[in-house]
Amino acid sequence: MAGLTTAEIARALLVPEATVAQRISRAKQRIKAGGAKFRMPPDAELPDRMTAAMHVLYLVFNEGSTASSGASLQRVDLIAEAIRLTRQLHDRLPDDGEVAGLLALMLLTDARHPARVTSDGALVPLAEQDRELWDAESIAEGTRLISRALATAPIGPYQLQAALAAVHDEAARAEHTDWEQILGLYDLLRTLAPGPMVTLNRIVAVAMVDGSKTGLRELAAIERDPALRGNHRVDSVRAHLLEMAGDAVGARDCYRLAARRTLSIPERRYLESRAARVSPEHDI
């Protein structure tokens, strides 16, 4: 599998790089001391092993889909490898709802790949993408997978995330997005698999359903979470909600702060362009 650096793993897990380095070092020491044998684990250990394996595939796909640093928004090598390995896992475990959900999530998300960047590599946000460029075959396959999984298997976090992606993908235009359904799915996801990114994404849905002021209040309540402190995504969401609320100055400042904090060059350029677009000094 194409490799991730320690720094990329740390950003994906929202933990310090030193913590990841220590974990890797300890794992290497255990392997060296006990030996590594490639064999199926005992049945009692299989669920935990599967959870860990799917989490790794999920993180690899996410880093490929939106690279946390560098000049390119996406890393096609990581995306392709994550999908390939998840397909293999699904082939071996076709009735596992979470494996199907993970594969569906990857397909439904990667289907937007052709519309996510311009010819010069600039980021295009979901609401502004040309949906005619989306991969209809991947959307159809992902939708079939998640529909079957939800109907036949216990509901899990990957299935819910795939369902969220499907709701976005089925909207022919951004303004047709069913935000109430998305908020309901995030409420379920927050119960099954709470986490800072789930909370942050849910706040966007709250704002789309209940208004930007409600979203801003919820954002203020979670910004002290250590996992989110200094994360550019918090500043980006705040900027978006302030822009929705009509606070051009506040939105501009938050877009600029988010741009300074991200290590992704395409994201930085996009955030700087948003700051320039809402900047009062450009209003005539």
C-alpha positions in Angstrom: 0.0 0.0 0.0 1.2 3.5 -0.7 2.6 4.9 2.5 1.5 7.7 4.8 4.0 9.7 6.8 3.9 10.0 10.5 2.7 13.6 10.2 -0.2 12.6 7.8 -1.3 9.8 10.2 -1.2 12.2 13.1 -3.4 14.8 11.3 -5.8 12.1 10.3 -6.2 10.9 13.9 -6.2 14.5 15.3 -3.4 13.6 17.7 0.2 15.0 18.1 2.8 13.6 15.8 4.9 12.5 18.7 2.0 10.3 19.9 1.8 8.5 16.6 5.6 8.0 16.5 5.5 6.5 19.9 2.7 4.1 18.9 4.5 3.0 15.8 7.7 2.5 17.7 6.0 0.3 20.3 4.3 -1.7 17.6 7.6 -2.4 15.9 9.1 -3.5 19.2 6.3 -5.9 19.8 6.6 -7.4 16.3 10.3 -7.7 16.7 10.0 -9.4 20.1 7.1 -11.7 19.2 7.5 -12.2 15.5 4.9 -11.4 12.8 2.9 -14.3 11.4 0.3 -13.6 8.6 -2.6 -15.8 9.5 -6.3 -15.4 10.3 -6.8 -14.4 13.9 -9.0 -16.4 16.3 -12.8 -15.8 15.9 -12.8 -13.9 19.2 -10.3 -11.4 17.9 -11.7 -11.0 14.4 -14.2 -8.2 15.1 -11.6 -6.0 16.7 -9.1 -6.8 13.9 -11.8 -5.9 11.3 -12.5 -2.6 13.0 -8.9 -1.7 13.0 -8.4 -2.7 9.3 -11.4 -0.7 8.1 -10.3 2.3 10.1 -6.9 2.2 8.4 -8.5 1.9 5.0 -10.8 4.8 5.8 -7.9 7.0 6.9 -5.9 6.2 3.8 -8.9 7.0 1.6 -9.5 10.3 3.4 -5.9 11.4 3.0 -6.1 10.6 -0.7 -9.4 12.3 -1.1 -8.3 15.5 0.6 -4.5 15.6 1.2 -3.7 17.2 4.5 -0.6 19.0 3.0 1.2 19.6 -0.2 0.4 21.1 -3.6 -2.3 18.7 -4.7 -5.8 18.5 -3.3 -6.0 14.7 -4.0 -3.7 11.7 -4.0 -5.1 9.4 -6.6 -2.7 6.6 -5.6 -4.1 6.5 -2.1 -7.7 6.6 -3.3 -7.2 3.8 -5.7 -5.3 1.6 -3.3 -7.9 2.1 -0.5 -10.8 1.2 -2.9 -8.9 -1.8 -4.2 -8.3 -3.3 -0.8 -11.8 -2.5 0.4 -13.2 -4.3 -2.7 -11.1 -7.3 -1.8 -12.4 -7.2 1.8 -16.0 -6.9 0.5 -15.5 -9.9 -1.9 -14.5 -12.0 1.1 -17.2 -10.7 3.4 -20.1 -9.8 1.1 -22.7 -9.9 4.0 -20.7 -7.6 6.3 -22.8 -4.4 6.4 -19.9 -2.2 7.5 -17.5 -3.4 4.9 -20.2 -2.7 2.3 -20.8 0.7 3.8 -17.1 1.6 3.7 -16.8 0.6 0.1 -20.0 2.5 -0.7 -18.7 5.6 1.1 -15.5 5.5 -0.9 -17.3 5.1 -4.3 -19.9 7.8 -3.5 -17.3 10.2 -2.4 -14.7 9.5 -5.2 -17.5 9.9 -7.7 -17.2 13.6 -7.3 -13.5 13.5 -8.1 -13.7 14.9 -11.6 -15.5 18.1 -10.4 -13.5 18.8 -7.2 -10.7 20.7 -8.9 -10.4 23.1 -11.8 -7.9 22.5 -14.7 -5.3 24.5 -12.8 -5.8 22.5 -9.6 -8.0 24.9 -7.6 -10.5 23.4 -5.2 -14.2 23.6 -6.1 -16.5 23.2 -3.1 -19.4 20.8 -3.2 -22.1 23.4 -3.6 -20.3 24.8 -6.7 -19.4 21.6 -8.5 -20.6 20.8 -12.0 -22.6 17.7 -11.1 -22.7 16.6 -14.7 -19.1 15.7 -14.2 -19.7 13.3 -11.4 -19.2 9.6 -12.1 -22.7 8.1 -12.5 -21.5 4.5 -12.5 -19.7 4.9 -9.1 -22.8 6.6 -7.7 -25.0 3.8 -8.9 -22.8 1.1 -7.5 -22.3 2.9 -4.2 -26.1 3.5 -3.9 -26.8 -0.2 -4.5 -24.3 -1.3 -1.9 -25.5 1.1 0.8 -29.2 0.3 0.1 -28.6 -3.4 0.5 -26.5 -3.0 3.6 -29.0 -0.8 5.3 -31.8 -3.3 4.5 -30.0 -6.4 5.6 -27.4 -5.7 8.2 -27.2 -3.9 11.6 -26.6 -0.2 11.1 -23.0 1.0 11.6 -21.0 4.2 11.3 -19.7 3.5 7.8 -23.1 2.8 6.5 -24.4 6.1 7.9 -21.5 8.0 6.3 -22.3 6.3 3.0 -25.9 7.2 3.4 -24.9 10.9 3.9 -22.8 10.8 0.8 -25.7 9.2 -1.1 -28.0 12.1 -0.1 -25.6 14.6 -1.4 -25.0 12.6 -4.6 -28.7 12.2 -5.4 -29.3 16.0 -5.4 -29.3 17.2 -9.0 -28.5 20.7 -7.7 -27.0 21.9 -4.5 -30.1 23.7 -3.5 -32.1 20.5 -3.8 -30.0 18.8 -1.0 -32.2 17.3 1.7 -30.5 18.9 4.7 -33.1 17.7 7.2 -32.3 14.1 6.2 -28.6 14.9 6.5 -29.1 16.3 10.0 -31.0 13.2 11.0 -28.2 11.0 9.8 -25.6 13.0 11.6 -27.7 12.7 14.8 -27.6 9.0 14.4 -23.8 9.0 13.6 -23.1 11.2 16.6 -24.8 8.5 18.8 -23.0 5.5 17.2 -19.6 7.0 16.6 -19.1 10.4 18.2 -16.0 12.4 17.3 -14.9 16.0 16.6 -15.3 15.8 12.8 -18.7 14.3 13.1 -19.7 17.2 15.5 -18.2 19.8 13.2 -19.9 18.4 10.1 -23.2 18.1 12.0 -23.0 21.8 12.9 -23.0 22.7 9.2 -26.2 20.7 8.7 -27.7 22.4 11.8 -27.0 25.8 10.2 -28.6 24.7 6.9 -31.7 23.5 8.7 -32.1 25.9 11.6 -30.0 28.9 10.5 -26.5 30.2 10.8 -27.0 31.7 14.2 -27.9 28.4 15.7 -24.9 26.8 14.0 -22.6 29.5 15.4 -23.9 28.9 18.9 -23.2 25.2 18.6 -19.8 25.9 17.2 -18.9 28.1 20.1 -19.9 25.3 22.5 -17.4 22.8 21.0 -14.4 25.0 19.9 -12.6 24.2 23.2 -12.3 20.5 22.3 -8.6 19.8 22.4 -8.8 17.7 19.2 -10.1 20.8 17.4 -7.9 23.5 18.9 -6.1 25.2 16.1 -7.7 23.1 13.4 -8.3 25.1 10.2 -11.6 23.3 9.6 -13.1 25.0 12.7 -12.1 28.4 11.3 -13.4 27.5 7.9 -16.8 26.4 9.2 -17.1 29.6 11.3 -16.2 31.7 8.3 -18.9 29.9 6.2 -21.5 30.4 8.9 -20.6 34.1 9.4 -20.9 34.6 5.7 -24.3 33.0 5.8 -25.2 35.4 8.6 -24.1 38.4 6.6 -21.1 39.2 8.7 -18.6 39.9 5.9 -15.8 41.2 8.2 -16.0 38.3 10.5 -16.2 35.8 7.6 -13.2 37.4 5.9 -11.0 37.2 9.0 -11.9 33.6 9.7 -11.3 32.6 6.1 -7.9 34.2 6.3 -7.1 32.5 9.7 -8.1 29.1 8.2 -5.9 29.8 5.2 -2.9 30.4 7.4 -3.5 27.2 9.4 -4.0 24.7 6.6 -1.0 22.9 5.1 -2.8 22.1 1.9 -1.9 24.6 -0.8 -5.2 24.1 -2.8 -7.2 24.6 0.4 -5.2 27.7 1.3 -5.8 29.2 -2.2 -9.5 28.5 -2.0 -9.8 30.0 1.5 -7.9 33.1 0.5 -10.2 33.5 -2.5 -13.3 33.2 -0.3 -11.8 35.9 2.0 -11.3 38.1 -1.0 -14.8 37.5 -2.3 -16.5 38.5 1.0 -14.1 41.3 1.9 -16.0 44.5 2.5 -13.1 46.5 0.9 -14.0 44.9 -2.5 -17.7 46.0 -2.2 -18.7 48.9 -4.4 
